[in-house]
Amino acid sequence: MLLIRCCKAMGIKYRRVPLDQKTRWSSTARMIRIWRGLIEAVQSVQATQTFDSSLKKLNLDDNDWEVLNDISQFFEVFARATEIAQGDKYPTLQRTVPEYITILRQLKAFCSPYYASELRSAAKAAYKVMHEYYQKTLTRRAACVATIIDPRYKDQIFTWFEDSGGDSMRMHKKAIDRFKETYNRYRTRASEINTFERLNQEEETREKEERDPQDWRDPFFEFEDKRAHAVKPELIS
């Protein structure tokens, strides 16, 4: 209640801080995001409250809030991708590869000396795991084809993984190979379907040509009684 009153006095919209859930990537990011939005009210409560003196030992200084801000940005990398993948009103398959590439590039940025050593270690470990997942994705035709046929990405998205070097070209070649494999597979299937339809059409044309021109005078011309119990003598030649 004290935090709520403090938020109201300072003109800050109060939001209840959710609990972290180990099974959801985005829950930690959401918890920290909301907590950071209440930073001024939290600092005020910690500095003025008198009901628990032990809380004053937990006061966060500017350096602590800066570290918390970096951690928040780190978790937002995964939270954003999770929210996009959970979409149920738009297709998400074509976003798989771009989101992996975005995650890998952002994790690579967290490996710079600017961030704390603990955060760099976490980024390196996460990078290794996500890179393995990305490699497995390139072995599946669905994600590669869906990305390439999307006019927003095409095949150029696979060259954005690295700024330079051969790694991006290897990724690009894998994706193109998957696309060609799928294209040739469906091209063969389409050719078989066209051949089947052409043969059926030729057979129907031949039957019409061989038909007696006077057949139409028969009252039961082109009539087929499919009832098992009904057999008309007129249909038996």
C-alpha positions in Angstrom: 0.0 0.0 0.0 2.9 2.4 0.8 4.3 1.9 -2.7 0.8 2.5 -4.3 0.4 5.8 -2.3 3.9 6.9 -3.2 3.3 6.2 -6.9 0.1 8.2 -6.7 1.8 11.1 -5.0 4.6 11.1 -7.6 2.3 10.8 -10.6 3.6 7.3 -11.5 1.2 4.7 -12.8 1.3 1.8 -10.4 1.7 -1.7 -11.9 1.8 -4.8 -9.9 5.2 -6.5 -10.3 4.6 -10.1 -11.6 6.4 -13.1 -10.3 9.1 -14.7 -12.3 8.3 -18.0 -14.0 11.1 -20.4 -14.9 9.2 -21.9 -17.8 8.7 -18.6 -19.6 11.5 -16.5 -21.1 9.5 -13.3 -21.2 8.4 -13.4 -17.5 11.8 -12.3 -16.1 12.0 -9.5 -18.7 8.5 -8.3 -17.9 9.1 -8.4 -14.1 12.3 -6.3 -14.5 10.6 -3.9 -17.0 7.8 -3.1 -14.7 10.1 -2.8 -11.7 12.3 -0.3 -13.5 9.2 1.7 -14.3 8.7 2.2 -10.6 12.3 3.1 -9.8 11.6 6.6 -8.3 8.7 5.3 -6.1 10.7 2.3 -5.0 13.7 4.4 -4.0 11.4 6.8 -2.1 9.8 4.0 -0.2 13.1 2.4 0.7 14.5 5.7 1.9 11.4 6.8 4.0 9.8 3.6 5.3 10.3 2.8 9.0 8.4 -0.5 9.5 11.4 -2.6 8.5 14.9 -1.3 9.0 16.5 -4.2 7.2 15.1 -3.0 3.9 17.4 0.0 4.0 20.3 -2.4 3.5 18.8 -3.4 0.2 18.7 0.0 -1.3 20.0 0.0 -4.8 22.5 2.6 -5.8 23.0 4.0 -9.3 25.4 1.3 -10.3 22.9 -1.4 -9.2 20.2 0.1 -11.3 22.6 0.3 -14.3 23.3 -3.4 -13.9 19.6 -4.1 -13.7 19.1 -2.1 -16.8 21.7 -4.2 -18.7 20.1 -7.4 -17.4 16.7 -6.1 -18.6 18.0 -5.5 -22.1 19.6 -9.0 -22.1 16.3 -10.7 -21.3 14.4 -8.5 -23.7 16.3 -10.2 -26.5 14.5 -13.4 -25.8 11.2 -11.9 -24.7 10.7 -10.1 -28.0 11.3 -13.3 -30.0 9.0 -15.3 -27.7 6.1 -12.8 -28.2 6.5 -12.9 -31.9 6.6 -16.7 -32.0 3.4 -16.9 -29.9 1.4 -14.9 -32.4 -1.9 -16.5 -33.3 -3.4 -14.0 -35.7 -0.5 -14.0 -38.3 1.9 -16.5 -39.7 5.1 -16.9 -37.8 7.1 -19.6 -39.7 8.8 -17.0 -41.9 10.0 -15.1 -38.8 11.9 -18.1 -37.4 15.2 -17.5 -39.2 15.2 -13.6 -38.9 14.5 -13.9 -35.2 17.4 -16.3 -34.7 19.7 -14.0 -36.6 18.5 -11.0 -34.5 19.1 -12.9 -31.2 22.6 -14.0 -32.3 23.6 -10.5 -33.3 22.3 -9.0 -30.1 24.0 -11.6 -28.0 27.2 -11.0 -29.8 26.9 -7.3 -28.8 26.6 -8.3 -25.1 30.0 -10.0 -25.3 31.7 -6.6 -25.6 33.9 -5.3 -22.6 31.3 -2.6 -22.0 29.1 -5.1 -20.0 29.9 -6.8 -16.7 31.8 -10.1 -16.8 28.8 -12.1 -15.5 26.6 -10.7 -18.3 29.3 -11.4 -20.9 29.6 -15.0 -19.7 25.8 -15.4 -19.9 25.8 -14.0 -23.4 28.5 -16.3 -24.6 26.7 -19.4 -23.2 23.4 -18.3 -24.7 25.1 -17.5 -28.0 26.4 -21.1 -28.2 23.0 -22.7 -27.6 21.1 -20.4 -29.9 23.7 -20.9 -32.7 23.1 -24.7 -32.4 19.4 -24.1 -32.7 20.0 -21.9 -35.7 22.1 -24.5 -37.4 19.4 -27.1 -36.9 16.8 -24.7 -38.4 18.8 -24.6 -41.6 18.5 -28.3 -41.9 14.7 -28.0 -42.2 13.1 -27.0 -45.5 10.1 -25.3 -44.0 11.7 -22.4 -42.3 14.2 -21.7 -45.1 11.5 -21.8 -47.8 9.1 -19.7 -45.8 11.7 -17.0 -45.2 13.0 -16.9 -48.8 9.5 -16.5 -50.4 8.7 -13.7 -48.0 9.3 -10.5 -50.0 10.6 -8.7 -46.8 13.5 -11.1 -46.4 14.1 -13.2 -49.5 17.5 -15.0 -49.5 19.5 -11.9 -48.4 18.4 -12.3 -44.8 20.9 -15.2 -44.5 23.8 -13.0 -45.4 23.1 -10.7 -42.4 24.3 -13.2 -39.9 27.9 -12.0 -40.1 29.1 -8.6 -41.2 31.8 -10.3 -43.3 33.6 -13.6 -43.7 32.6 -17.0 -45.0 30.2 -17.9 -42.3 27.4 -15.9 -43.9 28.0 -17.4 -47.3 27.8 -20.9 -45.8 24.4 -20.1 -44.2 23.2 -18.5 -47.5 24.3 -21.6 -49.5 22.5 -24.0 -47.0 19.3 -21.9 -47.3 19.4 -21.8 -51.1 20.0 -25.6 -51.3 16.9 -26.2 -49.1 14.9 -23.9 -51.3 16.1 -25.6 -54.6 15.4 -29.0 -53.1 11.9 -28.1 -52.2 11.3 -26.4 -55.6 12.5 -29.4 -57.6 10.4 -31.7 -55.4 7.2 -29.8 -56.0 8.1 -29.1 -59.6 8.3 -32.9 -60.2 5.0 -33.4 -58.4 3.3 -30.7 -60.5 4.6 -32.3 -63.7 3.2 -35.7 -62.6 -0.2 -34.1 -61.9 -0.2 -32.3 -65.2 0.6 -35.5 -67.0 -2.2 -37.4 -65.2 -4.7 -34.7 -66.0 -3.6 -34.6 -69.7 -4.0 -38.4 -70.0 -7.5 -38.2 -68.5 -8.5 -35.5 -70.8 -7.2 -37.4 -73.8 -9.1 -40.5 -72.7 -12.3 -38.5 -72.4 -11.8 -37.0 -75.8 -11.2 -40.4 -77.4 -14.3 -41.8 -75.8 -16.4 -38.9 -77.2 -14.9 -39.5 -80.7 -15.7 -43.2 -80.6 -19.3 -42.7 -79.4 -22.1 -43.3 -81.9 -23.6 -40.0 -83.0 -27.1 -41.4 -82.6 -26.6 -42.3 -79.0 -28.2 -39.2 -77.8 -31.6 -40.5 -79.1 -31.5 -43.2 -76.4 -33.8 -42.0 -73.5 -31.2 -43.3 -71.1 -28.2 -41.7 -72.8 -25.4 -41.0 -70.3 -27.7 -42.1 -67.5 -26.1 -44.2 -64.8 -28.3 -45.7 -62.0 -26.0 -46.2 -59.1 -28.6 -47.9 -56.9 -27.6 -51.5 -56.3 -31.2 -52.8 -56.3 -32.3 -51.0 -59.5 -31.4 -52.6 -62.8 -33.1 -51.4 -65.9 -33.3 -53.8 -68.8 -33.0 -50.8 -71.1 -29.4 -50.2 -69.9 -28.3 -53.8 -70.6 -27.1 -54.2 -74.1 
